[in-house]
Amino acid sequence: MMLVVLGVTVMLGLAGLSLAQGLLAWDVRFAYLPAADAVLHGHTPYPTLHDPILDEQKGYVYPPQLLFLLIPLTVLPTPVVAAIVGAGMIALLLLTLRVLEVRDVRCYAAALLWVPAISAVLLSNLSIPLAFALALMWRYRNAVWPSAVALGLSVSAKLLLWPMFVWVLATRRLKTFALAVVVGVGVTFAAWAAIGFDGLSAYPDLLRRLSDLQSHRSYSFVGMASTAGLPEAVGSVLALVLGGALLVGCVVYARRDDEPRAFTCAVVATLALSPVVWLHYLVALLVPTAILRPRFSAIWLLPVLLWVSPKPGYAGGPAIFAPAIVAAILVVALLRLRPAPTVVAPVVEPAQ
């Protein structure tokens, strides 16, 4: 009970304080809503390559489909939108565990204390929705449509999750793969078409510019290499080596019919291969944690240690290594666990 009270108090207290300071839902306030308003009035939602808002983390840099969901909210006062979105993020965080059939209330309380989860709520960006999409992919992995739609929409919104396609292929879900590609490409094309393909030609350059500005100041391997005084290329090579190893592990575990570990490797590969990693990205680890350890244990408290990390803005100093260390300990612990046995319903032959 103490853990539950602490989790609820910390999450709601920080969200309330952030709302009072005009900072809750930072990304929605300063990036998503202005971009949605721009689309509503026929303007481009994207900043120029040298716009200072990119360095201030206030520029909209995602494909345009998200903006059409936010356009109805542009008529509301920004503080009201921030409160609605912040509350929605907390609800979606808890729903992610519910979808994964976690019933231990202590796991929900621990999730509320995860620094990546708190950061994701305060910023109110795509991290929690992407974690929810991962949960749907796992829960409905044997049903083509739900899993494919979740995969296609999430990758189309943020390319970060592309390694999940490797998991789908490794587990021989070819129909899911094909449908996810169709959904992702179709939604993205339709969204760009709706804004007259405004900004499409410059979009790859925008992503490269964003990576140049933020990668060495984030918690990615490039950022850690930069903090250690090593060339950026060292971090890039480390990311490719570790990310590649994780994808190989995904395939190996899949061939052994060990789907929980195959899924875990794919999820972790999404983080390892990303040139930019912020604390809130690590909320994705909530999904494999819930899959491999659905009841509370000390493993659930490991991400709480990330309170020692720098604030979620730009990372720096020795503490930049803390997220990688904690994530590595968590992943190794999860991969060493024996997954819960999967109960397969007997097949009933129809009466002749």
N, C-alpha and C positions, 0 to 999 in steps of 0.2 A: 504493500500500500504506500509506503514511503516513496518508492521509486515512481509510482504513478503520480502522486502529488507533486513530486519534484519535476517530472517531465512536463506535466500540464502547466505548472507554474512558470517554469523557465520559458517554454515555447510561447505561451500567451503573454507573459510579461514582456519578453523581448519584442514580440510583434506589436503589442500595444504601445510600448515606448517608441518603437520605430515609426508607428503611425502618427503619434503625437508630434514627432520631430519632422514630419513630412518626408520620411525616407522609406516607409514600407512600400514594397513592390517597386523597387528602384527601376528595374528594367522596363516594367510596364509604364511607369510614370514618364521616364526620360527617353525611352527608345520606342517601345511598341505603340503607345497611344499617339505620339506625334506622327509616327509613320502611318498609322491607320487614318489619322485625320488628313494627312497629305494625300493618301489614296482617295479618300472621300471627296476631296476638292480637286482631284485631277492632277495632282503633282506627284513627282517621283518620291518614293519612300526612302530612297537610298542616299547616303551622304557621298560627297566627292572623295576621291582618294586621299586628299590632303586636308579634309575637314577635321578640325581639332576635336570634334565630338567623338571621333574614333579613339583617340588617345584617352578621352575621359570616360570611355565605356558607355556612351549615350547614343551611339549610332545603331540603327537597325541594319542587321547584316544577314538576315535569314531570307529564304524564299518567301514570296508574298502571301502564300495561302493563310498563314496565321493572322494576317491583318484583317481578313474578311470576317473572322470570328470576333475581332475586337471593335470593328466599326460601330456596332450598336452601342458599345459602351462609351463612345466619344461624346454622347449627349449628356453624360452624367458628370458631376464634379469629380475632379481627379482624386481627392481624398476618399470619396465614396467608392470609386473604382478600385482604389488601392485596398480598401477594407474588404470589398467583395472578393477580389482576387486572392488576397492573403488568406482569408478564411477558406476559400476554395482549395488553395494549395495544401493547407493543413488537412482538410477533409480527404483530398486525393492521396496524400501521404499515407493516411490511415487505411484508406480503401485499398491501396496497393497491397498492404499486408492481409487485408480481408480476402482479396482475390486469390492470394496465395494460401488461403486457408490456415493462417496463423490464428490460434485461439488463445494463446497465453497473453494476458493483458500486460505482463511485464515486458514483453517484446515491443508492444505498442509504446509503452512508456520510454523504453530505451531509445526507440526510433525518434521520439520527440527531443531527446537529448543529443542525438547525433549532430555534431557541428555541421557536416554537409547538409543535413536536413534543415537545420535552422537557417543556414546561409541561403538555401534554395527557397525557403519561405520568405525571408526578408527581401530577397531580390526578385522573387516571383517570376522566374524565367522558365525555360523549357525543361529543366532538369527533372523535376518531379513528374510532369506529364510523360517524359521519356521513360522514367522508372516504372510508371504505371503501364506504359505500353509493353515494356519488358515482361511485367507480371502477366499481362494478357497473352503474350506470345507463349509463355510457359504453361499457363493454366489451360489454354485452348490449343496446345501444340498439335493435338491429333485431330483438330477440326480445321479444315482448310481456310474457310472464310475469315473467322475471327483473328486467327494468327496472322494471316496474310495482310489483312487490312491494318492491323496494329503495326506490323513490320513496315509495310509500304508507306504509311502515313508518317511514321516516326523518322525513317531514313530520309524521306522527302523533305521533312521539316528541318532535320539536322543530320548531315552526312556522317556525323560522329558514330552512328550505330551501324555503319555498313558491315562490320565483321559479323553481325548477326546473320547475314546472308550465308556466311561460311558454315555457321551452325545448321542452318536449314538444309543446305546442300549435304553436309556431312551426315545428317540424320535421314537423308534420302526423302525429304519432303519436297519433291520436285514441283508438285502442283502449287504448294504454298509459295515456293520461290517464284514461280512464273506469275502467279496472281499478285504477289507483293510488288514485283517489278511493274506490272501493268498499273496497279493502283498508284504507286509512287510517281511513275512517269506521267500518268494521266492527270493526277491532281496538280502536280507541279506545272505541267504544260497549261492546264486550264487557268491556274492562278496567274501565270505570267501573261497569258492571252487576255485575261480580264483587265490588266493594266497596260495593254498595248505593248507588251514585252519591254516596257520602260526599265532601263538599267540592266537588261539581260546581258548585253555584249560586254559591259564593264564589270559584271559580277565576279568572274574569276579573278580579275585584278584586285577587286575589293577584298576578296578573301585572302589573297596573298599579302596585301597591305596590312590587313588586320593581324595576320600571323606574324609579320615582321615587327609590328608594334607590341604585340602582347606575349608572344611565345617565350621570350627570354625573361619575362617577369611573372610567368605563371608557374604552376606546380608540375609542368610537363618535364620530360627528360631534358628537353632543350633548356628550359628554365633552370633546372638543377645544375646542368653542365655550366651554364653561364654564371651562376652563383659561385660555383667551384673554380671559376677562372679558366674553364676549358672552352675550346672552340665550339661553336654551335653545331658543327658537323658531328662532334662526338656524341652530343645528346641525340641527334637525329639517328645516328647509327645504333645507339643503344635502344632507342624506341623501336626501330625496325627489327632488331635482333630479338628483343623480348616479345614484342607484339607478334612477330612471326612464330616464335616458339609457342606462344599461347594458342595461336591458330592451329599449329601442328598438334598441340595437346588436345584441342577441341576435336580434331579429326580422329585422333587415336582413341580418345574416350568414346566417341560416337561409335567407332567400329567395335568397341567392347560393350556396346549397349549401355554405357554408363552416361545417361543423358544429363543428370544433374551436374556432373563435373564438366561435361562437354559444354553445357550452357554457361557454366561459371567461367570457363576459359574464354569463351567468346565475349562475355560481358567485360571481363578484365582487359581483353585485347582492345576494346573500344577506347578505354582510357589510356592504355600504353601507347597506342598509335596516334593519338591526337596531339598535334603540335601545341595546342593550348589546353591546359587543364586548370580549372578553378576548384576550390573546395566543394562547391555545390555539385560538381560533376560526380563526386564520390557517392552521392546518394544512390547511384545505380547499384552499388554494392549491397544495398538493402535487399535486393531481389534474390541473389544467390545465397545470402545469409538466411533469408526466410525459407528458401527451398531446402538447404542442407541442414539447417538447425531451426526447425519450427517452434521449438520450446526454448525458453530463456536459459542462457548460460553466460559465462564471463565473456564469450565471444561477442555477444551483443553490446558489450560496453566498450569494446576496443575503440570505435570511432569517437567516443566521448573524449578520449585522450587528445583529440585534435584541438581542444581549447588552447593548447600551447602554441598553435599555429598563428602566424600573423593574420591581421584582419583580411577579409576576403577580397580586398582591392588588389593591389599589386604586391606580390610576394617578395620577400627579400630576407637576407640573413640566413644563419644556420637553420632556423626553424622551417625553412622552405622544404627541407628534407623530411619533416615529420609526416606529412600526408603519405608520401611514398612508403615510408617505414611502416606506418600503421596499416596501410592498405596491403602491403606485402605480408605482414604477420597475419592479417585477417584472411587473405586468400590462401596462404599456406595452411592455416588452421582448417579452413573450409574444405580444401582438397584432401586433407587427411581424414576427414570424417567419413563415416559409412552412411551413405544416403538412406533415408527411410525406405523400407520396402514399398514398392508400388503394387497396389491391389488391383488386379485385373479382373473385371467382371467376366463370369463364364458366358460363353457364347451359347445361346439357346437355339437349337435347330427348330425351324418351323415344322408344325405337324403335317404329316403327309395325308 
